[in-house]
């Protein structure tokens, strides 16, 4: 995948998000995040609309992302926290 296509996918995902906010259809949900991911990662990701299924590393840092088995519960906790406000 070219850098140009990656940039276009990112642009299209942002446009989708801005449109959803503008027309008041935005909702913070796994389903909507999956929709954005399917646009941003078009032709790039191995799978769309799923949390990753394995361990990942970020080179150049000691930071370790959470285990893949915890991602959905972390996301749900984030939504619950946001909904308090």
Beta strands, then each sheet from edge to edge (+ up, - down):
end
